[in-house]
Amino acid sequence: MTAVYDEAFDATSGMFSEKCEAGVMAVAESFHLAYDAGQGSDLTRKTKKPR
């Protein structure tokens, strides 16, 4: 997981927060995990539905 995160983080340009989100999304997609972003009950699915 760390290697997937690091690779996506390093390959993404932009602000630190954008690089972090890219790493998290890469891990979630690679390992078929759900990733939602938002606050409270206002969440948005960022990845495909896990299998």
N, C-alpha and C positions, 0 to 999 in steps of 0.2 A: 504494500500500500504506500509506503514511504517513497519508493522509487517512482511510482505512478504520479504521486502528488508532486514530487520534486521536478519531474520532467515537464509536467504541465505548467507548473509555477514558473520555471525557467524559460519556457517557450512563449509565455504570455507577456506582452508589453502593457504598460499602463501603470495605474496606481497600485500600491501594495494590496489594497482590498480586492481589486480586480484579479490580481495574480493569485491571491488566496482562494477566491471563489473558483477560479479555473482549476486549481489543484483539487479542491473538494469535489467539484463536478466530475473531474476525470476519475477520481477514486470511486465515486458513486456509480458512474456508468460502467467502469471496468469490473466492479464486483457486484453489479446488479442490486444496488441499494437505492432507496428513495432519498431525494434531497429536496426539501421545501425551504423556501426563504420567506421571511416576512416577520410580522410581530403579532403576538396574541392569536386571535382567530383569523387574522387576515394573512393567510399563507398562499403562496403560489408554488406549484410543482415546477422544479427546475430541470428535473431529469425525466426520462421515460418511466412509465410504470414498471417496477421490478417484476421479473418473471416469477 
